[in-house]
Amino acid sequence: MGFPENVLAKGEKVERDLHPHWLTVVVPTIFGLLLAAACVFIVIQTPDDDTGNLIQWIAVAVLVLVAIPAVVVPYFRWRTTHYVITSHRVMVRRGILTKQGKDITLSKITDVSFQQTLLDRMIRAGSLHIESAGDSPDENLTNIPNSNVVQQLINRLIDEDDLRRRHGRGYVSEAPEPSAGERDLGGADTTAAPQGERAPRPELAEERRRAPRDLSGPGD
């Protein structure tokens, strides 16, 4: 049940495709194993007669009725929950039979924060809270593997998306590169003097030394 990449826009790249942490299905899995063990134990202990066969069928029916909501449904809910982070947006897909989805473009995300309990830190998981601009409600992503790393990834993608949008609108943040003539003059001021006027030439040191000194004293 991989994420269908045909929903991506042109040039959009999937950075991370996540399911909730696998420990979320550990308890249902253990419970399912206990149910199966109990059913096998009942089958072994009951006699092979009409009464025993009836008890065995009842045990199997109870196993199926309990295992479907307690084991099968949580597993499929885990497999069909996708937290997809792309270069353009954050997508959430949930649901086994009835699908639910939400897309949050990176340009509308105003804040991303994570929260980890002590148990979350031990299993390297956590929750993400995504605040978005506009009327759409905030999104809480629970049981995210490496939630602090995912938060940093989303923040980096937001900065890259903002920079890409600025360049797309023609904004230039850097100073223009000097022309070839300016580079040849070592960065000297090449501003031309007004027409009809000649810019004064700086006096050379040798000319200053050759200039006649005024040796006459005061009052001569």
C-alpha positions, -999 to +999 in steps of 0.1 A: +000+000+000+026+025-011+017+062-016+005+069-051+030+092-067+007+101-096-009+128-074+024+148-074+027+179-095+053+184-121+087+189-105+074+179-071+097+154-052+088+132-022+113+139+006+098+116+032+069+090+032+061+080+067+037+058+085+030+061+122+056+045+144+056+007+142+052+004+179+016+016+175+007-019+163+028-038+188-001-041+214-026-053+188-001-078+175+006-092+210-031-094+217-037-113+184-010-138+193-026-144+227-060-149+211-046-174+187-028-192+215-060-194+235-079-208+205-053-235+199-053-244+236-091-248+235-089-269+204-063-292+220-081-296+253-116-303+240-125-339+231-130-349+195-168-354+197-199-333+189-197-313+220-159-307+216-164-297+179-191-272+189-168-257+215-140-255+189-162-237+164-174-213+190-137-206+200-128-199+163-158-176+159-150-156+190-113-154+178-124-140+145-150-116+159-125-102+184-094-102+162-110-082+134-116-049+154-088-055+179-060-067+155-068-064+118-083-029+118-054-013+138-029-029+114-047-017+083-052+017+098-014+019+104-006+008+068-031+032+052-020+063+071+006+082+052+024+114+062+041+125+030+065+155+029+073+168-005+092+197-019+059+217-022+036+205+006+028+182+035+001+156+026-019+135+051-038+105+039-059+083+063-086+057+060-091+020+051-124+021+032-133+058+036-103+079+027-095+113+042-068+136+029-054+170+036-027+190+018-008+219+034+013+239+010+047+249+025+040+286+018+010+285+041+028+269+071+035+294+098+049+272+125+060+236+131+066+223+166+072+188+180+064+172+213+080+141+229+071+123+261+097+103+279+084+071+262+086+089+228+122+098+234+130+062+243+114+049+210+125+079+189+091+091+181+068+121+188+040+144+176+042+173+152+019+203+153+016+222+121+000+257+121-012+270+088-024+304+077-060+309+066-092+293+078-079+257+076-075+241+110-040+231+123-029+196+118-015+172+145+006+143+133+009+117+160+035+089+165+059+103+139+092+085+138+121+109+145+097+138+150+125+163+157+143+154+125+111+157+105+104+191+120+139+203+108+132+188+074+099+207+070+115+240+082+143+236+056+119+229+028+098+259+038+129+281+035+138+265+001+103+270-012+103+307-001+136+312-019+123+295-050+092+317-051+113+348-047+135+339-076+104+330-096+091+365-091+123+381-102+135+393-067+173+397-065+188+397-031+225+399-041+244+429-053+250+430-091+283+417-103+307+444-114+314+448-151+346+437-168+359+473-169+354+477-132+371+445-124+401+455-145+405+487-125+406+468-093+373+481-080+383+518-085+355+544-090+348+545-127+321+571-126+326+594-155+331+632-149+304+654-163+307+663-200+330+693-206+348+689-173+379+669-167+383+651-134+412+664-114+443+641-115+456+632-080+491+646-074+518+620-075+543+616-046+573+624-069+557+656-080+553+667-044+590+661-037+600+681-068+578+711-059+600+742-048+599+748-012+592+783+002+624+790+021+617+826+028+612+832+064+584+853+079+586+890+071+610+886+040 
